[in-house]
C-alpha cells in the first residue's frame, strides 16, 4: 500500500488534501507541528478523527524560534517567515519518512492562495531547502503544477487531483460540504506571527536581545510596557493572572496589590526606580484599589514578597505607550 504524510494545519485545505488521497486508497498519516507561535493540535486531531487517519505531533519550538529570529528568506507582512517555516516542517517530515515507511509527502497548499509562501517560486524553494525536489504533492493544485514523483510513479492518479488556484474559497467550501468535513479552523490560521500586535511585541524583544522560549510565551498575555531595558507586563484577567504567576518561579519580579482584587504584574530587569516609579503605579491603576490614596503593593520573587506603597497613575501620565 502506498503511504503518505499529509501536513495538517487544522484548516480545511490540508483536510481536503488528505481526503483526496484517501479516495485513491493511499494510506495517509497526518503530521501536525507545534511551536511557540502556533499549535493547531486540537483542530488537527479533530480532523484526523473525522478522516479516520492517525496523527503524529512534532514539536519544533526551538528550531522554529531560531528561524523566526533570522529567516534566510525574510518575513511576510509581519514577523512571519513563511517560506523558511514551511521548509523546516518539510525537513522534519522528511526525517520521519523511513520510520513510517512513507513514499511521499502531501500538503494542502493552494497555488496563489498566499502571496509570499504559495506562489510557484516559493513552492520550489521550500522543496529544495528540504531536500524534497519533486517529492511534495499538492493535491488541491496538482493539475497546475509539474507532475511529482508520486504521480510519475502512478502512486496516485493525477487526473483525480484538482486544479484550484487563488484566494477564493468557494471550491474548497463546496468540497467540504460534499465530503462532510466540518471540524476545520478559519483560513486566517493560528500563527501569532501574522498578527501585527504580536509581531510588534516580538520586534521589541528582538531589539532588546530578550527573545527566548519563555519570553515569547509571555507575549500572548497582558499589557506590555517598555521602560529602558525593563519590561512591565500586567495581566488583564483572572486566567492571565493565574498563568503569569507561574513565571515568578523563573526569575521574574512579581507584583500584586495587597487587600484588593487586581492584576499580576511581571517585571524583567527591574531596578528600584522602575518598580517604584512605574510598576507599582500601573499595578494599582489596573486594580480595584482606590485611585486617590496610597495603596500597598506586594513585590518580590518566588514567594519572598516585600511591601511598597504607591499611588495609581495612568501610563499616559508616566509617559509610556503600550507595546
C-alpha positions in Angstrom: 0.0 0.0 0.0 1.2 3.5 -0.9 1.8 5.6 2.3 1.9 9.4 2.5 2.4 12.0 5.1 -0.1 14.9 4.9 1.0 18.0 6.8 -2.0 19.0 8.9 -2.6 22.7 9.8 -6.1 22.3 11.4 -7.5 24.0 8.4 -9.7 22.9 5.5 -7.1 22.7 2.8 -4.9 20.1 4.5 -8.0 18.1 5.4 -9.1 18.1 1.7 -5.6 17.1 0.6 -5.8 14.1 2.9 -9.4 13.2 1.7 -8.3 13.3 -1.9 -5.5 10.8 -1.2 -7.8 8.6 0.9 -10.2 8.3 -2.1 -7.3 6.9 -4.0 -6.7 4.3 -1.3 -3.4 5.9 -0.1 -2.6 5.1 3.5 -2.5 8.7 5.0 -0.7 9.6 8.2 -1.3 13.2 9.4 1.6 15.2 10.8 0.9 18.4 12.8 3.6 20.8 14.0 3.6 22.8 17.2 5.8 25.8 18.2 5.8 28.8 20.4 3.8 30.6 17.7 1.2 28.1 16.6 -0.3 24.9 17.9 -3.1 23.6 15.7 -3.1 20.2 17.5 -6.7 20.2 18.7 -8.1 21.1 15.4 -5.9 18.7 13.6 -6.8 15.9 16.0 -10.5 16.6 15.4 -10.0 16.5 11.6 -7.9 13.3 11.8 -10.7 11.7 13.8 -13.2 12.8 11.1 -10.9 11.4 8.4 -10.1 8.3 10.4 -6.3 8.7 10.0 -3.5 8.6 12.6 -1.9 11.8 13.6 1.7 12.5 14.7 2.6 15.6 16.7 6.0 17.2 16.2 7.3 20.0 18.4 9.6 22.3 16.5 9.6 25.2 19.0 13.3 25.8 19.5 14.3 25.3 15.8 11.4 27.5 14.7 12.4 30.3 17.1 15.9 30.4 15.6 14.4 30.7 12.1 12.0 33.5 13.2 14.9 35.5 14.6 16.9 35.2 11.4 15.0 33.9 8.4 17.1 33.4 5.3 14.1 34.2 3.0 12.8 37.1 5.1 9.4 37.9 6.6 5.9 38.3 5.2 3.8 41.3 6.2 4.6 40.9 9.9 7.2 38.7 11.6 6.1 35.6 9.7 8.9 33.8 7.9 6.6 31.6 6.0 9.0 30.2 3.4 11.6 29.1 5.9 8.9 27.8 8.3 7.4 25.6 5.6 10.8 24.4 4.6 11.5 23.4 8.2 8.3 21.5 8.5 9.1 19.6 5.3 12.6 18.8 6.6 11.2 17.4 9.8 8.6 15.3 8.0 11.3 14.0 5.6 13.4 12.9 8.6 10.4 10.8 9.8 9.7 9.1 6.4 11.9 6.0 6.9 10.4 5.3 10.3 6.9 5.2 8.9 7.8 3.7 5.5 6.4 6.8 3.7 6.5 7.1 -0.1 5.8 10.9 -0.4 4.6 14.0 1.4 1.5 16.0 0.6 0.3 19.4 1.8 -2.9 21.4 1.5 -1.1 24.3 -0.2 -3.1 26.1 -3.0 -1.2 27.9 -5.7 -1.6 31.7 -5.3 -3.7 31.5 -2.1 -1.0 33.2 -0.1 1.2 35.8 -1.7 4.5 35.0 0.0 4.5 31.3 0.5 2.3 29.8 -2.1 3.5 31.2 -5.4 5.3 28.9 -7.8 8.8 30.1 -6.9 8.2 29.7 -3.2 6.8 26.2 -3.6 10.0 25.3 -5.4 12.2 26.9 -2.8 10.8 25.1 0.1 11.1 21.7 -1.7 14.8 22.5 -2.5 15.5 23.7 1.1 14.0 20.5 2.5 15.8 18.2 0.0 12.5 17.1 -1.4 12.6 18.2 -5.0 9.6 16.6 -6.8 8.5 14.7 -3.7 5.9 17.1 -2.4 2.4 16.6 -3.8 -0.2 19.5 -3.5 -3.4 17.6 -4.4 -5.6 20.8 -4.5 -3.4 22.4 -7.2 -1.7 19.4 -8.7 -3.2 20.0 -12.2 -1.5 23.4 -12.4 1.9 22.1 -11.2 4.5 19.8 -12.7 4.0 16.1 -12.1 5.6 14.9 -8.8 7.3 11.6 -8.1 4.1 10.1 -6.7 2.3 11.0 -9.9 5.0 9.8 -12.3 5.3 6.5 -10.4 1.5 6.2 -10.6 1.2 6.0 -6.8 -1.7 8.4 -7.4 -3.9 9.2 -10.4 -3.1 12.8 -11.5 -6.4 13.0 -13.3 -8.3 12.7 -10.0 -6.4 15.6 -8.4 -7.6 19.2 -8.5 -6.5 22.5 -10.2 -7.6 25.1 -7.7 -5.7 28.4 -7.5 -6.2 31.9 -6.0 -7.7 33.2 -2.8 -11.3 32.2 -3.4 -12.5 29.5 -1.0 -15.7 28.6 -2.9 -14.4 25.3 -4.3 -12.9 24.2 -1.0 -16.1 25.0 0.8 -18.2 23.1 -1.7 -15.9 20.1 -1.3 -16.1 20.3 2.5 -19.9 20.1 2.2 -19.7 17.3 -0.2 -17.3 15.3 2.0 -19.0 16.2 5.2 -15.8 17.8 6.7 -16.7 20.3 9.4 -14.1 20.5 12.2 -11.6 22.9 10.5 -10.3 26.3 11.5 -10.6 29.5 9.6 -8.2 30.2 6.7 -6.6 33.0 8.7 -4.8 30.3 10.6 -3.5 30.3 14.2 0.0 31.7 13.7 0.8 34.5 16.1 3.5 35.8 13.8 0.9 37.0 11.3 -0.7 39.2 14.0 0.5 42.9 13.8 0.3 43.4 17.6 2.1 40.2 18.5 4.8 41.0 15.9 5.3 44.5 17.3 5.9 43.0 20.8 8.3 40.4 19.3 10.3 43.1 17.5 10.7 44.8 20.8 12.1 41.6 22.4 14.5 41.1 19.5 15.6 44.8 19.7 16.5 44.3 23.4 18.0 40.8 22.8 15.5 39.1 25.1 13.9 36.7 22.7 13.8 33.2 24.2 11.2 30.5 24.7 9.9 31.9 28.0 9.7 35.5 26.9 7.9 34.8 23.6 5.3 32.8 25.5 4.5 35.9 27.6 3.9 38.0 24.5 0.4 36.4 24.3 -0.6 37.7 27.7 -1.2 41.1 29.4 -0.5 44.7 28.7 3.2 45.3 27.8 5.2 48.4 28.6 8.9 49.1 27.9 10.9 51.3 30.3 14.6 51.5 29.2 15.8 47.9 29.4 13.0 46.8 31.7 9.7 45.2 30.6 6.4 45.6 32.6 3.7 43.1 31.9 0.3 43.5 33.5 -2.4 40.7 33.5 -5.8 41.6 32.0 -8.0 39.0 33.6 -8.0 36.1 36.1 -6.9 33.5 33.6 -3.9 35.6 32.6 -3.1 36.2 36.2 -3.0 32.5 37.0 -0.8 31.8 34.1 1.5 34.7 34.6 2.0 33.9 38.3 3.9 30.8 37.4 6.7 33.0 35.9 7.6 34.3 39.4 9.5 31.0 39.8 11.6 31.7 36.7 13.3 34.8 38.0 10.7 37.4 37.1 9.8 40.0 39.7 6.1 39.8 40.5 3.8 42.5 41.9 0.2 42.4 43.2 -1.9 44.8 45.2 -2.5 43.9 48.8 -6.1 43.6 50.0 -7.7 44.4 46.7 -8.5 42.4 43.5 -6.1 43.3 40.8 -3.6 42.1 38.2 -0.4 40.1 38.4 2.4 42.3 37.2 5.7 40.8 36.0 8.9 42.9 35.6 12.1 41.9 33.7 15.5 43.6 34.5 13.9 45.5 37.4 15.6 48.4 39.3 14.2 50.1 42.4 13.3 53.1 40.3 11.4 51.0 37.7 9.5 49.2 40.4 8.6 52.3 42.5 8.0 54.8 39.7 6.3 52.6 37.0 5.4 49.1 38.0 3.7 49.9 41.3 1.6 52.8 40.0 0.5 50.8 37.0 -0.4 47.8 39.1 -2.6 49.9 41.3 -4.1 51.6 38.2 -5.4 48.4 36.9 -6.6 47.0 40.2 -9.9 47.6 42.2 -8.0 49.7 44.7 -9.0 53.4 45.3 -7.1 55.7 42.9 -6.9 58.7 45.2 -4.8 57.4 48.1 -1.7 55.3 48.9 -2.0 51.6 48.4 0.3 48.8 49.5 1.7 46.6 46.7 3.4 43.3 47.4 6.6 42.8 45.3 9.2 40.1 45.1 10.2 36.7 43.7 9.2 33.1 44.4 7.0 33.9 47.5 9.6 36.3 49.1 7.5 39.5 49.0 8.2 43.0 50.4 5.7 45.8 50.7 5.8 49.0 48.7 3.4 51.9 48.9 2.4 53.9 45.9 -0.4 55.7 44.1 -2.3 54.9 40.9 -1.0 56.6 37.7 -2.0 56.1 34.1 0.6 55.0 31.5 0.0 58.3 29.7 0.9 60.3 32.8 4.0 58.2 33.2 5.0 58.9 29.6 4.6 55.3 28.4 2.8 53.7 25.5 1.7 50.0 25.4 3.9 47.9 23.1 
